Amino acid sequence: MNVDLNEISMNLVPYPRLHYLTSAQSPLTTFDKMLAPRKIDQAFSDAFTRDFQLVSADPFRHTFLAAALLVRGAVTASDLRRNIDK
């Protein structure tokens, strides 16, 4: 599936004046560090923590109107549903 960043912002923002998007990346890695494989549940919870935000914002002090989680790899629909329901 191809998704453009413009399409993501158009689909997530309900009103034109609410056009601020924040982003996070989980897990944060570099090429010189090899991390052990992580569980999908941990990656989902990390995406909403302050340490993994790419901007200076605390996600627990603000309200989310919408969220888009883009995943790739060996992730099943049941893994996604379980973490979305949390």
Rosetta silent file (secondary structure, phi, psi, omega in degrees, C-alpha in Angstrom):
SEQUENCE: MNVDLNEISMNLVPYPRLHYLTSAQSPLTTFDKMLAPRKIDQAFSDAFTRDFQLVSADPFRHTFLAAALLVRGAVTASDLRRNIDK
SCORE:     score description
SCORE:     0.000 S_00000001
   1 L     0.000  133.320  176.707    0.000    0.000    0.000 S_00000001
   2 L   -99.912  129.376  178.798    1.332    3.440   -0.894 S_00000001
   3 L  -132.868  128.440  177.344    0.575    6.286    1.492 S_00000001
   4 L   -94.761  147.976  178.777    1.687    9.874    1.055 S_00000001
   5 H   -60.740  -32.568  176.874    2.203   12.137    4.085 S_00000001
   6 H   -64.350  -38.393  178.484   -0.291   14.591    2.609 S_00000001
   7 H   -66.654  -38.241  178.848   -2.917   11.844    2.512 S_00000001
   8 H   -62.000  -46.971 -178.681   -2.249   10.951    6.139 S_00000001
   9 H   -66.840  -36.008  178.821   -2.751   14.528    7.293 S_00000001
  10 H   -67.727  -35.309 -177.630   -5.902   14.950    5.195 S_00000001
  11 H   -81.907  -24.261 -176.274   -7.441   11.763    6.600 S_00000001
  12 H   -93.820  -26.273 -173.233   -6.519   12.376   10.243 S_00000001
  13 L   -96.923  114.725 -175.435   -7.304   16.074   10.669 S_00000001
  14 L   -76.213  -25.971 -178.142  -11.060   16.749   10.871 S_00000001
  15 L  -128.788  141.277 -176.928  -10.852   20.555   10.633 S_00000001
  16 L   -58.734  -31.462 -178.949   -8.428   22.655    8.551 S_00000001
  17 L   -73.109  -21.605  177.769   -7.370   24.769   11.553 S_00000001
  18 L   -93.616   80.896 -172.484   -6.289   21.643   13.437 S_00000001
  19 L  -119.354   22.631 -178.563   -3.302   20.887   11.278 S_00000001
  20 L   -97.899  120.809  178.309   -0.558   20.030   13.761 S_00000001
  21 L  -111.908  140.859  172.045    0.818   16.542   13.535 S_00000001
  22 L  -114.370  156.132 -178.547    3.341   14.996   15.877 S_00000001
  23 L  -133.645  153.762  177.134    5.365   11.943   15.075 S_00000001
  24 E  -141.378  157.077  177.508    7.081    9.172   16.950 S_00000001
  25 L  -134.468  128.900  179.872    9.198    6.241   15.926 S_00000001
  26 L  -136.881  125.718   -2.128    9.417    2.980   17.787 S_00000001
  27 L   -83.881  149.174  174.487   11.940    1.488   18.146 S_00000001
  28 L   -82.610  116.251 -178.737   14.478    4.275   17.787 S_00000001
  29 L  -135.130  162.120  171.803   17.611    2.635   16.436 S_00000001
  30 L  -124.008  166.003 -177.317   20.795    3.532   14.641 S_00000001
  31 L   -68.100  -28.076 -177.964   22.839    1.448   12.248 S_00000001
  32 L   -82.001  -12.834  178.260   25.701    1.017   14.705 S_00000001
  33 L  -105.040  129.387  173.952   23.440   -0.396   17.439 S_00000001
  34 L  -104.951  115.650  179.958   21.948   -3.818   17.085 S_00000001
  35 L   -96.347  150.585  174.754   18.891   -4.193   19.288 S_00000001
  36 L   -67.338  150.782  177.361   17.327   -7.430   20.335 S_00000001
  37 L   -56.699  140.462 -177.222   14.008   -8.204   18.650 S_00000001
  38 L  -110.396  156.459  176.404   11.131   -6.474   20.417 S_00000001
  39 L   -79.049  149.830 -179.413    7.615   -7.543   20.993 S_00000001
  40 H   -63.897  -33.960  178.967    4.904   -5.804   19.023 S_00000001
  41 H   -63.069  -40.811  179.409    3.097   -4.862   22.256 S_00000001
  42 H   -67.804  -39.039  179.034    6.172   -3.006   23.508 S_00000001
  43 H   -63.580  -39.736  178.564    6.615   -1.187   20.189 S_00000001
  44 H   -65.912  -45.495 -179.326    3.000    0.034   20.315 S_00000001
  45 H   -68.631  -33.772  177.373    3.259    1.304   23.883 S_00000001
  46 H   -65.262  -32.384 -178.410    6.626    2.949   23.143 S_00000001
  47 H   -62.755  -22.563 -179.344    5.112    4.910   20.254 S_00000001
  48 L  -106.990   16.133  176.078    2.961    6.827   22.747 S_00000001
  49 L  -102.418  159.215 -175.336    5.672    7.566   25.316 S_00000001
  50 H   -65.332  -32.692 -176.073    7.633   10.776   25.592 S_00000001
  51 H   -67.370  -21.802 -176.596   11.012    9.139   24.972 S_00000001
  52 H  -105.109    3.552  178.091   10.091    8.075   21.449 S_00000001
  53 E   -74.336  142.481  178.590    8.489   11.340   20.274 S_00000001
  54 L   -91.055   -1.548  174.003   10.335   13.178   17.507 S_00000001
  55 L  -125.272  164.826 -179.298    9.115   16.543   18.835 S_00000001
  56 L   -82.906   84.145 -179.139    9.289   18.009   22.315 S_00000001
  57 L  -148.368  146.435  175.669    5.846   16.962   23.503 S_00000001
  58 L  -103.590  110.366 -174.941    4.439   14.787   26.227 S_00000001
  59 H   -63.997  -21.319 -179.499    1.639   12.701   24.703 S_00000001
  60 H   -83.013   -8.833  177.653   -0.014   12.094   28.074 S_00000001
  61 H   -97.978   -1.426 -176.444   -0.549   15.824   28.668 S_00000001
  62 L  -126.944  168.654 -179.545   -2.398   16.349   25.391 S_00000001
  63 L  -105.195  133.869  175.039   -5.447   14.967   23.643 S_00000001
  64 L   -94.355  126.827  172.647   -5.232   12.852   20.508 S_00000001
  65 L   -85.310  -32.739  179.793   -8.005   13.365   17.982 S_00000001
  66 L  -156.611  159.351  177.608   -6.645   10.614   15.756 S_00000001
  67 L  -143.847  140.513  174.955   -3.640    8.355   15.480 S_00000001
  68 L  -122.225  123.569  178.361   -2.092    6.486   12.571 S_00000001
  69 L  -113.195  111.472 -179.477    0.247    3.615   13.295 S_00000001
  70 L   -98.187  119.777 -177.503    2.162    2.475   10.239 S_00000001
  71 L  -122.984  156.920  173.688    3.708   -0.953   10.703 S_00000001
  72 L  -147.118  157.613 -179.557    5.618   -3.302    8.490 S_00000001
  73 L   107.158 -156.828 -175.746    6.979   -6.774    8.847 S_00000001
  74 L   -84.118   71.965  178.952    5.529   -9.857   10.478 S_00000001
  75 L  -121.298  127.873 -179.269    2.560   -8.205   12.194 S_00000001
  76 L   -94.455  163.824  178.323   -0.851   -9.836   12.090 S_00000001
  77 H   -63.595  -33.259  178.817   -4.236   -8.141   12.179 S_00000001
  78 H   -68.642  -33.920  174.294   -4.922   -9.694   15.586 S_00000001
  79 H   -62.371  -43.955  179.757   -1.727   -8.088   16.958 S_00000001
  80 H   -64.010  -47.852 -177.754   -2.913   -4.709   15.701 S_00000001
  81 H   -61.686  -41.833 -179.744   -6.446   -5.106   17.065 S_00000001
  82 H   -61.074  -40.692 -178.004   -5.189   -6.206   20.507 S_00000001
  83 H   -79.282  -30.526  176.771   -2.980   -3.128   20.827 S_00000001
  84 H   -68.700  -37.324 -178.867   -5.552   -0.692   19.459 S_00000001
  85 L   -70.114  -16.951 -179.503   -8.106   -1.916   21.995 S_00000001
  86 L   -68.355    0.000    0.000   -5.743   -1.171   24.907 S_00000001
